[in-house]
Amino acid sequence: MKKAAVNNDDDWIYLYDGETQSEPMTCREARAGWKAGRWSRQAFYWMEGMPEWSPALHFFKEEEFSPRPDGADKAGRGDASVPGKKRSRVLVVDDDPILCEIVKDMLGHNDLMVDVAHGHGEACALLDKNGFMHYDAVVTDYLMPDGSGADLARWIKQREHALQVVMLTAQDNKDVIKMGLRAGVCDFQEKPLRPKVFKTALDAAIQQTTRQREERSAYLELIHMKMAERGGLAEEFMKSLVQRESSVSGLLAKLETVLRYAKELESLGPTEGTVGRVTGTNMLLQGKIGDLTLLDLMQLLIQSGKTGELQVLDNTQKMQGSIYLVEGAIRHAVSGDQTGRRVLSRLLPTAEGSFKFIDGRHSAQQTIKGDSFTLLLEVSGEMDQSDRVMVA
């Protein structure tokens, strides 16, 4: 956020502190009030010509600040946590370090532990490093230089759907809210933040994260019991699916299909000497798309580390194509005269059709690079976004 240029002590300024907005006053009067401790470190200000409210610390010099007599500015020094009570941890994401500190101060009074990331990339790195279960909610600004809050929410939901995201917006922008909802954001808070309203929304997000994680944990336990001594590949696949799916109630219906395909993949011997040939022993999997989605099937093949060609026939689009894997890595896709990532994005959403996996078959071409699981998540995100646009 940019600080408004101030050239005259007689310019008018508004201040907002918690639930109270000031009457217009001159900059001279505002500075006097700041020095006297009238405003807290969490205050925001607005002047004519500014697109949105900004932290008062951008306007006032922090060294001129006198702590309020009620001690409300002792950031993060709330009451000691109750013994035995788990303290929730929140990740706050904003490219404005001062706003991050204001939100951190705000939440510190409520016995919450807070980590800060100054952008989309830094947030993703922290989540990868600490693990998604390390956090109970994420608070993110919408507009950041290296990616929007909607981008971050979508990235999170593709990996751990239970973790709830609250987005900060500058104003009641319907387009921003629509994009956020499509990405999976659970609530929107308009700046300047109202502490009580913000804390209520964040508490609800934390409770929703906890509730969804408990639900998923129960499903994982049930899946573990049903899969006892029936193969590790299927169980690992189902664990991943439970974390990523928006609704887990229908996953058990896939269980027998997953077990059958995983058993065939695990029982397959080495493919040496079979490369390029199509014989009865080469034909590993074939079936209808629908028992499992192609995204599910691709993840199974990636996790199994298989090499071969997956042939896809799409009855709806009247197209067919092939995806080639080498030791579990997607390396090539072809359909007609098209190749590469574009073909993958067209084939994987196939809803009606059939597939056939030919073990050991190679292609001399390599048109796809990078981590295959990340690639699947990207395509899955594109599919989710397309579906939400159609619904909207």
Secondary structure, DSSP 8 states (H G I E B T S, - for coil): --------TTSEEEEEETTEE---EEHHHHHHHHHTT-S-TT-EEE-TT-SS-EEGGGTS-GGG----TT-TT-TT--S---TT----EEEEE-S-HHHHHHHHHHHHTTT-EEEEESSHHHHHHHHHHH-GGG-SEEEEES--TT--HHHHHHHHHTT-TTS-EEEEESS--HHHHHHHHHHT--EEEESS--HHHHHHHHHHHHHHHHHHHHHHHHHHHHHHHHTTTS-HHHHHHHHHHHHH-S--TTGGGGHHHHHHHHHHHHH----TT-TT---TTTEEEEEEETTB-HHHHHHHHHHHT--EEEEEEETTTTEEEEEEEETTEEEEEEETTEESHHHHHHHTT--SEEEEEEET---S-----S-HHHHHHHHHHHHHHHHHHHH-
